Amino acid sequence: MIKEELKVFITNKESVCDECKENLGHGAWILLNREKRALCLSCAELDHLEFLPSGDAALTRRAKKYSTLYAVVLKWSRTRKQYERQGLLVQEKALEKAEAECLKDADLREHRKAREAEKRQELDQKYIHLFAGRIRELYPHCPSGTENLVAAHACKKYSGRVGRSAAAKSLNESAVTLAVKAYIRHTLTDYDSLLLKGYERRDDRESVRAEVNRIMEKWVSI
């Protein structure tokens, strides 16, 4: 049985996440769950993924192959009256591996430079620095450099990232903790693999909760 791909929709109207109640504004990136409720990427556990625009078939094919978790990004076309594929959300390591392979086949260095330039534009360096500092303050024993990785992922500018909420921008402890918890869940547990197998998101979270809490406690004090 072929499992249906996860789909993320770019909205054409003002949207609100049905779980966290955050106002996502116009052009938000949302996932519709089984009950057809709209979830922002953070609540849908997809905010750690990287966006790969459509256009390079080989790169897209390889990134999808190597990404344990991925989602198709769709947007409604008013002229064609149908949803059109915009690209994929894939894991960063999978994208990097796919790019490395494509570089062996063709000269895609300019593509990589463009992607890195775009990534730098997405990041508000001053805000990320403050966010990372707050993480280090709350979790003084996390591995060196972890606070920067968490902050960079949490503070991406497209809709749904934990670090873009109003609470996060005020460096609220709860918002920062959510970003740290999400990082641990996606990078230090097998949570992504469980999501891909089609299990319920809440059940998957519960299955890794103890491990996430153990790591967070260790980062607070040793």
N, C-alpha and C positions, 0 to 999 in steps of 0.2 A: 504493500500500500504506500503510495507516494504522499508524503506529508505536505500540506499546503504551506507556501512560503509566508513568512511574516510580512505584513504590509504597513508602511508608514505613509500617512497622507499629509500633504502640504495644503492647509486649508485656504479657502478663498474668502473667508469671513472671520469675524472676531470669534475666538474660541476660549473656553475655560476647561481646565482639567477637572474631570468628575471625581478624581480621587483627592488631590491636594488642594483643589479649588483655586489654583493660581490662574490669574487672567493671562492667557498666552498671547493675546492680541491677534492681529491679522497676519496670515501667512505662517501660522504655527505648524509645527511638526507633531503629529499625533498618531497614536495607535488606537484602533477600535478593538476592545476586548470582546469576549464571547457574548456579553450582554449588550454590545454595541455602545458601551460607554467610552467616551474619549479620554485617553490618558496621555499626558505629556511624556516626552522621552525619558525623563527622570523616573516617573512613576512606573513606566513600562519597562524599566531596567535596560534601556537601549542607549542611554546618554553617554556611555563610554565608547561607543562605536564611532568610526570615522566615515565621513561622507565621500563616496567615490562617484563623481558625475558620470553619466552615460557618455559614450563617444569612442572609447577604446575597448573593442570587444575582447581582445586577448587579455588585457589587464583586468577587465571585469570578470572574465571567466576564471582566471587564476586566483584573484582575490576571493571570489565566492568559494572556490574549491578549498582554500586554506583557512577560511574563517569558520570557526566552530559555530558562531552565531552571526547571522546576517539578516537584513531586512530590505525589501524592495521599497524604494521611495517613489510615490505616485502623486501626480497633481492633475486636477480637473482642467481640461481644455474647453473653454467656452465655445471656441470656434468649431472644434471637432466633436463636441458633446461626448467626450469619453475621457477616462483617466489615462494619462500618458506617463511612461516610465522616465524618471529623472535620474536614476542611478541606484546605488546600493549603499547601505550602511554596513560596514564590515569592521572587523577587529584591526587595530593598527598594525600589529605584527604580521597579520595575513596580507595587508596591503603592502607593507614593506617587502615581504618575501616575493609577492607577485611582481612588484616593480623591479626587484633585483633580477628576476628571471627574464622579464621583458627587456631589460637593458642588455641582456646577452643576445637577444634576437634583433634588436633595432636600437637606434639612437633616441632614447627617451629622456636624455638628461635635461632637455629644456622643459619637458613635462614635470619632472621632479622639482626643478628649480621653481617653476610656477606654483606647484602645490605647496612647497615650503614657504614661498612668499605669501601665499594666501593664508597659510596657517599663522604666520607671524602677524598678519593684519587682523586676524580674528582675536588675537590675544591682547588684552589690555594689561600690559606688563606691570604697571604700577599696582593695579588691583590684585593681580595674581601674586605679586610679592607680599602684599599685605595679607592676603588669604593664606599663603604658605606660612607666613610668620605666625598667624593665629593657630594653624594646625600644629606647628612645632610647640607653641605655648601650651596647647591642650594635650598634646601627645608627645611629650619630650623624649620618649624612648623609641619612637618609630625609626626605622633604618634611615641613615643619612641620605638625603635627596628625595625621600618619599613624599615629603610635604610639597615639593615642587611638582612632582608627577600628579599628585591628587589635585592640587590647585589648577594646574594647566588643563586637566580634563574637566574639572568642575566649572571652570569659568569660560568655556567656549561660548561664543556669542549667539549661535543659532538656538532657537527655542528649545526649552526643556532641560537644559543643564542645571544641576543643583545650584551651582555658584552664581547663577544669573538672577535668582530670586531676590526680592527686596530684603528679606531676612539675612541672606548670605552677604549682600552688599554692605550690611551694617556689621558684618562679622559675628553675627549671632551664633552662640555656641551650638545650638540645636542644628542649625543649617550646616555649620562646619562639620559637625559630627555625622550628619547624613552623608556628606561627601566622602568622608573617611570610610564610613561603613560600606558605601557603594563600591569604593575602590577595592577594599579588602574582599568583598563578596565576589567581584568579577575577576580579580587577578590572583587571589590566594586561596580560592576554593574551586570546586567543580561546578559552580552554579550555572555558568554559561552552557555547559554540556547538558545539564538537566533541562534548561529552557529549550534547547534545540530538540530534545526528545519529546517535547510537547506536554510536559507535566504542568500542572497548575502553578502559576507564579507564587502564590501564597504558600503552597506546599513546598516548593523549591526553597523559598526563603527560610521556612521553618527547618528544613533539613540541614541547612548550613549555619543556622543561627548560633549554635553553641560554639562552632569554630570561629565565627566572626567575633563573638563576644570575647573569646579567649585571647585572640590576637589584639583586640582593642585594649583589654585590661593589661596585657603585657606592654603595650605602647605607652600606657599611662604611667605605669610603675613596674620596675623589675625587682 
